[in-house]
Amino acid sequence: MTNTTRFCFALALAAATLATAGAQLSIPPPDPSATAGQKAIATYLAEDSVGDVQLGELGIRKARSAAVRAFARAMVRDHTRTAMAGIAAAQRLGADNTKLEPDSSTQVVLTRLARYSGAAFDREFVKTLADAHKSDITLIVEALVFTTDPGLRAALTDALAIDRKHLRMAIAAQT
């Protein structure tokens, strides 16, 4: 059974359980305002950066290659800075739930990567983080289109430069 199939099955099971229990699912209406979007992107920047710090710490502990360890150290150093900038921007914009915690998907990635060791760890680590940084670059570029807050724009611009640098490091470490 694929992960997608398992997820769909679990979702259907949860929906059926809620329906039979008489529970109602309350989904809040969407808030497409610029302020809500900027709060969300600032929160994402902070949480994603904290996750990258934790992934970098794992890389420092487990990497065998000097290039992968250097990449992991850069992740910790640079994403600590972007996490602080993201939290500051989120708080300034009024987001009240931003904290120095990664999003839950980071724990899944940490658990998966922790299973590897040696050269296999190095390969999976840089492949995973190259893919993650590509995704983050796309999100940041899209966020910059609607972001009007100068502090958040500065944090995103800095994060974009860092993510591009990290992507280059990850690609170089793969060879």
C-alpha positions as CSV (number, residue, x, y, z in Angstrom):
1,M,0.0,0.0,0.0
2,T,1.5,3.4,-1.0
3,N,1.8,6.3,1.4
4,T,-0.9,8.2,-0.5
5,T,-3.2,5.2,-0.3
6,R,-2.6,4.9,3.4
7,F,-3.2,8.6,3.9
8,C,-6.5,8.5,1.9
9,F,-7.6,5.5,3.9
10,A,-6.7,7.1,7.2
11,L,-8.5,10.3,6.2
12,A,-11.6,8.3,5.1
13,L,-11.5,6.4,8.4
14,A,-11.3,9.6,10.4
15,A,-14.2,11.1,8.5
16,A,-16.3,8.0,9.0
17,T,-15.5,8.0,12.7
18,L,-16.4,11.7,13.1
19,A,-19.6,11.2,11.2
20,T,-20.7,8.2,13.3
21,A,-19.8,10.0,16.5
22,G,-22.1,12.9,15.4
23,A,-19.1,15.3,15.5
24,Q,-19.1,18.2,13.2
25,L,-16.0,19.4,11.4
26,S,-15.7,23.1,11.6
27,I,-13.4,24.6,9.0
28,P,-12.8,28.3,9.4
29,P,-13.4,30.5,6.4
30,P,-10.4,31.5,4.4
31,D,-8.7,34.8,5.0
32,P,-7.1,36.0,1.8
33,S,-6.0,39.4,3.2
34,A,-2.4,40.5,2.7
35,T,-1.9,40.7,6.4
36,A,-2.9,37.1,7.0
37,G,-0.7,36.0,4.1
38,Q,2.3,37.9,5.5
39,K,1.7,36.5,9.0
40,A,1.6,33.0,7.5
41,I,4.7,33.4,5.4
42,A,6.6,34.9,8.4
43,T,5.5,32.0,10.6
44,Y,6.5,29.5,7.8
45,L,9.9,31.2,7.5
46,A,10.6,30.9,11.2
47,E,9.3,27.3,11.6
48,D,11.1,26.1,8.4
49,S,14.3,27.7,9.5
50,V,14.1,26.1,12.9
51,G,13.6,22.7,11.2
52,D,16.6,23.4,9.0
53,V,18.7,24.1,12.1
54,Q,17.7,20.8,13.5
55,L,18.4,19.0,10.3
56,G,21.8,20.8,10.2
57,E,22.6,19.6,13.7
58,L,21.8,16.0,12.7
59,G,24.1,16.5,9.7
60,I,26.9,17.7,11.9
61,R,26.5,14.6,14.1
62,K,26.2,12.0,11.4
63,A,27.9,13.1,8.2
64,R,31.0,11.4,7.1
65,S,32.0,13.7,4.3
66,A,33.8,17.0,5.1
67,A,31.6,18.7,2.4
68,V,28.4,17.5,4.0
69,R,29.6,18.5,7.5
70,A,30.4,22.0,6.2
71,F,27.0,22.2,4.6
72,A,25.4,21.1,7.8
73,R,27.3,23.7,9.8
74,A,26.2,26.4,7.3
75,M,22.6,25.3,7.7
76,V,22.8,25.7,11.5
77,R,24.5,29.1,11.3
78,D,22.5,30.6,8.5
79,H,19.1,29.3,9.4
80,T,19.4,30.3,13.1
81,R,19.6,33.9,11.7
82,T,16.6,33.4,9.3
83,A,14.6,31.8,12.2
84,M,15.1,34.9,14.4
85,A,14.2,37.2,11.5
86,G,11.1,35.2,10.8
87,I,10.0,35.3,14.4
88,A,10.6,39.0,14.6
89,A,8.6,39.6,11.5
90,A,5.8,37.4,12.6
91,Q,5.5,39.0,16.0
92,R,5.6,42.5,14.4
93,L,2.8,41.5,12.1
94,G,0.7,40.2,15.0
95,A,1.1,36.4,14.6
96,D,0.7,35.1,18.1
97,N,1.6,31.4,17.5
98,T,5.1,31.7,16.2
99,K,7.8,30.0,18.3
100,L,11.1,28.4,18.0
101,E,9.7,25.0,16.9
102,P,9.8,23.3,13.5
103,D,6.7,22.3,11.7
104,S,5.7,18.6,12.1
105,S,7.0,17.6,8.7
106,T,10.6,18.2,9.9
107,Q,10.2,15.5,12.6
108,V,9.3,13.0,9.9
109,V,12.3,13.9,7.8
110,L,14.6,13.8,10.9
111,T,13.3,10.4,11.8
112,R,13.8,9.1,8.3
113,L,17.3,10.5,7.9
114,A,18.4,9.3,11.4
115,R,18.0,5.7,10.1
116,Y,21.0,6.2,7.7
117,S,24.7,6.2,8.5
118,G,28.0,6.7,6.7
119,A,27.9,7.4,2.9
120,A,24.2,6.5,2.8
121,F,23.4,9.2,5.3
122,D,25.4,11.7,3.3
123,R,23.6,10.9,0.1
124,E,20.1,11.0,1.6
125,F,20.9,14.2,3.6
126,V,22.1,16.3,0.7
127,K,19.4,14.9,-1.7
128,T,16.6,15.6,0.9
129,L,17.9,19.1,1.6
130,A,18.6,20.0,-2.0
131,D,14.9,19.1,-2.7
132,A,13.7,21.1,0.4
133,H,15.8,24.1,-0.6
134,K,14.4,24.1,-4.1
135,S,10.9,24.1,-2.7
136,D,11.7,26.8,-0.2
137,I,13.2,29.0,-3.0
138,T,10.0,28.7,-5.0
139,L,7.8,29.6,-2.0
140,I,10.0,32.6,-1.1
141,V,9.9,33.9,-4.6
142,E,6.1,33.6,-4.6
143,A,5.8,35.2,-1.2
144,L,7.9,38.2,-2.3
145,V,5.3,39.0,-4.9
146,F,2.7,39.9,-2.3
147,T,4.8,40.9,0.7
148,T,4.6,44.6,1.4
149,D,6.0,44.7,5.0
150,P,9.6,46.0,4.7
151,G,10.9,43.9,7.5
152,L,9.4,40.7,6.2
153,R,10.7,41.5,2.6
154,A,14.2,42.0,4.0
155,A,14.0,38.6,5.9
156,L,12.7,36.8,2.8
157,T,15.3,38.4,0.6
158,D,18.0,37.2,3.0
159,A,16.5,33.8,3.3
160,L,16.3,33.5,-0.5
161,A,20.0,34.3,-0.8
162,I,20.8,31.7,1.9
163,D,18.6,29.0,0.4
164,R,20.2,29.5,-3.0
165,K,23.7,29.2,-1.4
166,H,22.6,26.1,0.5
167,L,21.2,24.6,-2.7
168,R,24.6,25.1,-4.4
169,M,26.4,23.6,-1.4
170,A,24.1,20.5,-1.4
171,I,24.5,20.0,-5.1
172,A,28.3,20.3,-4.7
173,A,28.3,17.9,-1.8
174,Q,26.4,15.3,-4.0
175,T,29.3,15.0,-6.4
